[in-house]
Amino acid sequence: MKNQRILSGIQPSGNLHIGNYLGAIKQFVELQNEYEAFYCIVDEHAITVPQDPKELHKNTLDLAMIYLAAGIDPKKSVIFVQSHVPAHTELGWILNTMTPLGELERMTQFKDKSERHAREGVYAGLFNYPTLMAADILLYHAQKVPVGEDQLQHIELTRSLAERFNNRFGNTFTIPEPLIREYSGRIMGLDDPSKKMSKSAGNSANYIALLDSPDEIRRKIKIAVTDSGKEVTFDEQEKPAVSNLMRIMSAFRDCAPKEVEMRYEGKGYAEFKDDLAELLVEKLTPLQEKYRILSENQDEVLLILAKGAMHARAVADKTLAKAKEKIGFVPINAIT
Ligand code: AQP
């Protein structure tokens, strides 16, 4: 019997990359054996920046197939789409009414994304994103939230919102904790190691997408920036680009970057990069093959999402009803 719960989500906002995989999905697969797991496709978060409707639709199903192809097992985990569970936006609204503007203004992801999307316009949804994310987590009483480092600030806000609500209205929400892997919680861009690898990066050489072909993977690793010198040493200050590549290798090999360093002692960047490219091809090929099979059986995927939504609704609606009662809303069964 699994007695602790986890919840996490990913936005269907573009090409999933190895940063998303190492920071989030790889953990999701490992943790489903230990925890009662809820994995969400957060389409309502994706629309906080403009999305093309056809692309959003495709990316949502693609993400479901990537979850499954990566090894998330619907018999062990609940896989669902955020917009299939209306309680998320409802609790998000309630939490908005308890979140000081200053707390949202401090969010670095808001600052980054509002700069990146300044030309298309920055909307209230992007500003309020963290309160919806808090609702995602709190509805399920998740004790742990597996995420990459960029989400830490949002989890801290979730914790303070849960504490604020509990102090004001009585114990309602579980206070969650982040689960972040030491070396893979922040994978940087292959074209610029000072910025994180990102789905919406303008340059596709920034990331290795999970569905990139073997040739594309080899090409991108070949052109990935390195640092001066030629030793493969793990030194985040002096060699940020090479250290990032070493973190990628170590995370896929489930070892520490120092072990990678030992293995490449006396060898140059070229040999290391060739091995990294082959390792990525070897690790991503089975996922791509499963993805291809699933994409020919999309009805099966839709059924998994429908079952996931029913399961998620049952849990989320109960928490929402409790929260609404605590704040003084009249329950529907009191007036029928
Ligand atoms: N570079 C990264 N390294 C490690 N983990 C990462 N994550 C994202 N980028 C990295 C983790 O992946 C999960 C899903 O992220 P998301 O879809 O919610 O959006 P994001 O964090 O904004 O990711 P992207 O790839 O940068 O997407 P866009 O460009 O659309 O904003 C999270 O757990 C995140 O920490």
Residues whose N, C-alpha, C, O or C-beta is under 5 A from the ligand:
A	BS01	AQP	G9 I10 Q11 S13 G19 N20 G23 A24 P146 V147 G148 E149 D150 Q151 S184 G185 R186 I187 M188 K196 M197 S198 K199 S200 A201
